[in-house]
Amino acid sequence: MPLNADKLDDTALALLYLTLHDDWRAWKGMDWGVLGRLHEKGMIHDPVGKVKSVVFTPEGLERAKTLFEEMFKK
């Protein structure tokens, strides 16, 4: 079954927002393919490294917040 990568990326971005800490960081417990695509889209800084979190770009943080609220707010 083909999957919609953009929808997966949006969902992952919203879930990264759920783990937001230190204003710009989120725990990177996501699939590496998804994190790579989010980096290519300019939503997060390069996720490769030993640090256990990723850093949102300003655009990524705003989009993550918007998606999180749209998907999960009652």
TAURWO-V50003 format. One record per pair of residues at least 12 apart in sequence whose ideal C-beta (glycine too) atoms are under 8 Angstrom apart, sorted by the first residue. I is the first residue (numbers start at 1). J is the second residue. Records with the same first field share a line. If there is no record, write none. Layout:
BEGIN
I=J + J
END
This chain:
BEGIN
5=37
8=34
9=34 + 37 + 38 + 41 + 43
10=67
11=67 + 71
12=30 + 31 + 34 + 35 + 38
13=38 + 43 + 60 + 63 + 64 + 67
14=64 + 67 + 68 + 70 + 71 + 72
15=30 + 68
16=28 + 30 + 38 + 44 + 54 + 56 + 64
17=61 + 64 + 65 + 67 + 68
18=68
20=56 + 64
21=53
24=55 + 56 + 61
25=53 + 54 + 55 + 56
26=44 + 53 + 54 + 56 + 64
27=52 + 53
28=47 + 51 + 52 + 53 + 54
32=47
35=47 + 54
38=60
42=57 + 59 + 60
43=56 + 57 + 59 + 60 + 63 + 64
44=56 + 57 + 60
45=57
END
